[in-house]
Amino acid sequence: MTENKKIPFTDLHSQYLECKEGIDSAIADVIARSDFITGPTVDRFEQAICAYTGADDCASIGSGTNALVCALRACGVGPGDQVYTVSHTFVSTTEAIVNVGATPVFIDIDEYYLMDTDQIKLATNPKAILFVDLYGQTPDIDKIKKFAKEYDLYVIEDAAQSFGSSYRGKKVGSIADLTCFSFNPVKNLGAMGDAGAVTGSKDLIDKVRMYRDHGRTKKYEYDVVGYNSRIDNLQAVILLEKLKKLDSWLEQKSMICRRYSDELKDVVKIPKETEWSKHTYYVYVIETPAGTRDALQKYLNDKGIGTNVHYKFPTHKTNAFKSFVSAHTKVPRTEYVCDNILSLPCYHTLKTDEQGYIIQSIKDFYNEN
């Protein structure tokens, strides 16, 4: 009998080991200088994000969730406003809209698991479109921007899962009015704690900076009610070190995901890549034959293979947000997908034989059932 392997869903420690010397030195320097919040270290980090993404300006934030909140506030979104978004996303997207007092208008997803741009219809009082780059690629942003321009709406990109991606040759972060990144440890570019950033035009980013720092532009002068949402400098220097290796990591992940697609295309539904966006594969998500997802996940777990579901429940189906469902909320594709998707390990250090074991285990499950 073949002994089961132990394959975790994520492997963050290997990232650290690859950057250990640089990270340890940078952390020691921050501590030695007692340089913990704001100042030149944060400026250097924000400049590096602009250089990488091609953005005009960047405001670093304490988390991806707060990046969304500050971006919405910077665009003037508040009570009485409606924001187009999707329900197939991490809760932060919907949560941020509701926490600024606005109402989410849920749009269904397409074959790429992204906002179905053909289903965006004029709402009663729309203020913005907040779309999500789910799993690492973007929807058709040009179509979104065309609709937004016609009705004078802001375009905000939830790019928590797509740092390093591009749209029609332009880096994510330089396309929408504001782009929000999460640097949660498991993201493409991950800190060792919570962190985030917003990129965009200087006038909007100046407002984001104000909201992230207690609503002030000068010390002790508070212009609006804001938040304590500044990044800490330890996270900034950790991210700067990891940024040096990001493109290499993404390419290695891409090779792993291409192998999954090649070997599983006749077994399950594999991710479909858009023609306009570079897929960075934050996670590799398969769509299982209806009704088999939970049994497959248990089977893989019994074989020592870690998996996850991104995401098991659409946000409009949860207790916190079901009150925002209206008679116009028709998202059948979203609801079906959430019942049948499964995320497989795809970190860049996944070994060839480990991936082979995962692939064979999936094949074995469907051969046996």
C-alpha positions in Angstrom: 0.0 0.0 0.0 1.4 3.4 -1.0 1.8 5.7 2.0 -0.2 8.9 2.0 1.8 12.1 1.5 1.3 15.2 3.6 0.7 18.2 1.3 -0.5 21.4 2.9 -2.7 23.8 1.0 -0.2 26.6 1.5 3.5 26.8 2.3 4.4 30.3 3.5 7.6 29.2 5.3 9.4 28.4 2.1 8.8 32.0 0.9 10.4 33.3 4.0 13.4 31.0 3.7 14.1 32.2 0.1 14.1 35.8 1.4 15.4 35.2 4.9 18.7 37.1 4.7 17.1 40.2 3.3 14.0 40.1 5.5 15.9 39.5 8.7 18.3 42.3 7.9 15.5 44.7 7.0 13.5 43.9 10.2 16.6 44.4 12.3 17.3 47.8 10.7 13.7 49.0 11.4 14.0 47.9 15.0 17.4 49.5 15.5 16.1 52.8 14.2 12.8 52.6 16.1 11.2 53.3 12.7 7.8 51.7 13.1 5.1 53.9 11.4 5.1 56.2 8.4 8.2 58.2 7.2 10.8 57.4 4.5 10.4 53.6 4.8 6.7 53.8 3.8 7.5 56.4 1.1 10.1 53.9 -0.3 7.5 51.1 -0.3 4.8 53.2 -2.0 7.3 54.3 -4.7 8.2 50.7 -5.3 4.5 49.7 -5.8 4.1 52.6 -8.2 7.2 51.5 -10.1 6.0 48.0 -10.4 2.4 48.7 -11.3 2.9 51.9 -13.3 0.4 53.7 -11.1 0.5 57.5 -10.7 0.4 57.3 -6.9 0.1 54.8 -4.0 -1.2 55.0 -0.4 -0.2 52.0 1.7 -2.9 50.8 4.1 -3.1 48.5 7.2 -5.2 45.8 5.4 -6.8 45.0 2.1 -10.2 45.5 3.7 -9.4 49.0 4.9 -8.0 49.7 1.4 -11.5 49.1 0.0 -13.1 51.3 2.7 -10.8 54.2 2.2 -11.1 53.9 -1.6 -14.9 54.0 -1.4 -14.8 57.0 0.9 -12.3 58.8 -1.3 -14.8 58.4 -4.2 -17.5 59.9 -2.0 -19.5 56.7 -1.7 -21.8 56.8 1.3 -25.4 56.4 2.6 -28.0 56.2 -0.2 -25.5 55.2 -2.9 -25.4 51.9 -4.7 -22.3 50.0 -5.7 -22.2 47.3 -8.4 -20.2 44.3 -7.3 -20.2 40.5 -7.2 -21.3 38.1 -4.4 -18.7 35.5 -5.4 -15.8 37.1 -3.5 -14.2 37.2 0.0 -16.5 39.0 2.4 -14.3 42.2 2.5 -15.7 43.4 -0.8 -19.3 43.4 0.3 -18.4 44.4 3.9 -16.6 47.5 2.7 -19.6 48.7 0.7 -21.9 48.2 3.6 -19.6 49.8 6.2 -19.5 53.1 4.3 -23.3 53.1 4.3 -23.8 52.1 0.7 -25.9 49.3 -0.8 -24.3 46.5 -2.9 -26.0 45.7 -6.2 -25.0 42.1 -7.0 -24.0 41.1 -10.5 -23.7 37.5 -11.5 -20.4 36.0 -12.7 -19.4 34.7 -16.1 -17.4 31.6 -17.3 -14.2 33.1 -15.8 -15.8 33.5 -12.3 -15.6 37.3 -12.9 -18.3 40.0 -13.0 -20.5 39.3 -16.0 -20.2 42.7 -17.8 -23.2 41.9 -20.0 -25.4 41.9 -17.0 -24.7 45.4 -15.6 -27.9 47.3 -15.8 -28.7 50.8 -14.6 -29.5 50.8 -10.9 -31.6 53.5 -9.0 -28.7 55.5 -7.5 -25.4 54.1 -8.6 -22.2 55.7 -7.5 -19.4 53.2 -8.4 -18.5 49.8 -9.8 -16.4 47.7 -7.5 -15.3 44.7 -9.5 -13.1 41.8 -8.3 -10.1 40.1 -9.9 -11.1 36.8 -8.6 -8.4 34.1 -8.5 -5.8 36.3 -10.3 -7.2 37.7 -13.5 -9.4 40.6 -14.4 -12.8 41.0 -16.1 -13.1 43.0 -19.3 -12.2 46.4 -17.7 -12.8 48.3 -20.9 -16.5 47.3 -20.9 -16.8 48.2 -17.3 -15.2 51.6 -17.9 -17.4 52.3 -20.9 -20.5 51.7 -18.8 -19.1 53.8 -15.9 -18.2 56.7 -18.2 -21.8 56.7 -19.7 -23.3 57.1 -16.2 -20.5 59.0 -14.5 -19.5 56.2 -12.0 -16.2 55.6 -10.3 -14.4 52.4 -11.1 -12.8 50.6 -8.2 -10.8 47.4 -8.6 -10.6 44.8 -5.9 -7.2 43.4 -6.9 -6.5 41.6 -3.6 -5.9 38.4 -5.6 -4.2 39.8 -8.8 -1.1 41.7 -7.8 1.4 41.1 -10.7 -1.4 40.5 -13.2 -2.0 42.7 -16.3 -4.8 43.8 -18.5 -4.2 44.2 -22.2 -0.5 44.8 -21.5 -1.0 47.2 -18.6 -0.2 46.2 -15.0 -3.1 45.9 -12.6 -2.9 49.0 -10.4 -2.7 51.5 -13.3 -6.1 51.0 -15.0 -9.1 51.7 -12.7 -9.8 55.0 -10.9 -8.6 53.3 -7.7 -7.1 49.8 -7.3 -7.1 48.1 -3.9 -4.5 45.5 -3.0 -4.3 43.1 -0.1 -0.9 41.9 1.1 -2.4 39.3 3.5 0.3 36.6 4.0 -1.4 34.2 1.5 -1.7 36.6 -1.3 0.6 36.7 -4.4 2.7 39.3 -2.6 2.2 38.6 1.1 3.3 40.3 4.3 3.8 38.6 7.6 0.6 40.2 9.0 -2.1 42.4 7.5 -1.2 45.1 4.9 -2.7 46.6 1.8 -2.4 49.5 -0.6 -4.5 51.7 -2.9 -3.2 53.0 -6.3 -4.6 55.6 -8.6 -4.5 59.3 -9.5 -2.8 61.7 -7.1 -6.0 63.6 -6.3 -7.9 60.5 -5.2 -4.8 59.0 -3.4 -4.5 62.2 -1.4 -8.0 61.6 -0.1 -7.2 57.9 0.6 -4.1 59.1 2.6 -6.4 61.4 4.6 -8.9 58.7 5.4 -6.2 56.1 6.4 -4.7 58.6 8.9 -7.5 59.7 11.1 -8.9 62.1 8.5 -6.1 64.5 8.6 -3.7 66.1 6.2 -1.6 67.8 8.9 -0.8 66.9 12.5 -3.8 67.7 14.8 -5.9 69.1 11.9 -8.8 66.7 11.2 -10.8 67.4 8.1 -13.0 64.3 8.1 -13.7 61.3 10.3 -11.1 58.8 9.2 -9.5 55.6 10.4 -6.3 54.3 11.9 -5.3 52.3 8.8 -1.6 52.9 8.3 0.8 50.1 7.3 3.5 49.3 9.8 7.1 49.6 8.6 8.0 46.1 9.4 5.4 44.9 6.9 6.6 47.4 4.4 10.2 46.2 4.4 9.1 42.5 4.3 7.1 43.3 1.2 9.9 45.1 -0.4 12.1 42.0 0.0 9.5 39.7 -1.4 8.7 42.0 -4.3 12.2 41.3 -5.7 11.2 37.6 -6.2 7.5 38.0 -7.1 7.7 37.6 -10.8 9.8 34.5 -10.5 7.3 33.0 -8.0 4.4 33.8 -10.3 6.0 32.1 -13.3 6.7 29.0 -11.2 3.1 29.0 -10.1 1.9 29.4 -13.6 3.9 26.3 -14.7 2.3 24.3 -11.9 -1.2 25.4 -12.9 -0.6 24.7 -16.5 0.2 21.1 -15.6 -3.0 20.8 -13.6 -5.0 22.1 -16.6 -3.2 19.7 -19.0 -3.8 16.6 -16.8 -7.2 17.3 -15.3 -9.1 18.8 -18.3 -10.9 15.6 -19.0 -11.7 14.9 -15.3 -13.1 18.2 -13.9 -13.8 21.7 -15.2 -10.5 23.6 -15.2 -10.1 27.4 -15.0 -10.6 29.3 -18.2 -8.2 32.1 -18.9 -9.4 35.3 -20.5 -7.9 36.6 -23.7 -7.2 40.0 -22.2 -5.7 39.3 -18.8 -2.6 37.6 -17.5 -3.7 35.0 -14.9 -1.5 35.0 -11.8 -3.3 32.0 -10.2 -3.7 33.3 -6.6 -5.4 30.0 -6.3 -6.1 27.1 -8.7 -9.8 26.4 -8.7 -11.5 23.4 -10.3 -15.2 23.0 -10.8 -16.3 19.5 -9.9 -19.2 17.6 -11.4 -22.3 18.7 -9.5 -22.7 17.2 -6.0 -19.2 15.7 -5.8 -17.1 18.5 -4.3 -17.5 17.7 -0.6 -16.8 14.0 -1.2 -13.7 14.8 -3.3 -12.5 17.2 -0.6 -12.8 14.5 2.1 -11.2 11.9 -0.1 -8.2 14.2 -0.7 -8.0 15.2 2.9 -7.9 11.5 3.9 -4.9 11.1 1.5 -3.1 14.0 3.3 -3.9 16.7 0.6 -4.9 20.1 1.9 -7.6 21.9 -0.1 -9.8 24.9 0.3 -13.0 26.5 -1.1 -12.9 30.0 -2.4 -15.7 30.7 -1.5 -18.2 28.3 0.0 -21.0 30.8 0.4 -21.9 33.9 -1.8 -21.9 36.9 0.5 -25.6 37.6 -0.3 -26.5 34.2 1.2 -24.9 34.9 4.6 -26.7 36.3 7.6 -24.8 39.5 7.6 -25.8 40.6 4.1 -28.9 38.7 3.1 -31.0 41.9 3.9 -29.4 43.5 0.8 -30.9 40.9 -1.5 -33.7 42.3 -3.6 -36.2 41.0 -6.1 -33.6 42.0 -8.8 -30.8 39.9 -7.3 -30.5 37.1 -9.9 -27.1 35.3 -9.6 -27.7 31.7 -10.4 -24.2 31.1 -11.8 -22.7 32.5 -8.6 -24.8 30.1 -6.4 -24.0 27.1 -8.5 -20.3 27.7 -8.6 -20.0 28.1 -4.8 -21.5 24.6 -4.4 -19.0 23.0 -6.7 -15.6 24.6 -6.7 -12.4 23.4 -4.9 -9.0 25.0 -4.6 -5.9 22.9 -5.0 -2.4 23.5 -3.7 -0.4 25.6 -6.2 2.4 27.3 -4.3 5.6 27.8 -6.2 7.5 25.2 -4.1 5.1 22.4 -4.7 7.2 19.5 -5.8 6.6 17.6 -9.1 5.9 14.3 -7.3 3.6 16.0 -4.9 1.6 17.5 -7.7 1.5 14.2 -9.5 0.1 12.6 -6.3 -2.6 15.2 -6.2 -3.5 14.8 -9.8 -3.6 11.0 -9.6 -5.7 11.1 -6.4 -8.3 13.2 -8.2 -8.4 10.8 -11.1 -8.6 7.9 -8.7 -11.6 9.4 -6.9 -13.6 9.8 -10.1 -12.6 6.4 -11.4 -13.8 4.9 -8.2 -17.1 6.9 -8.1 
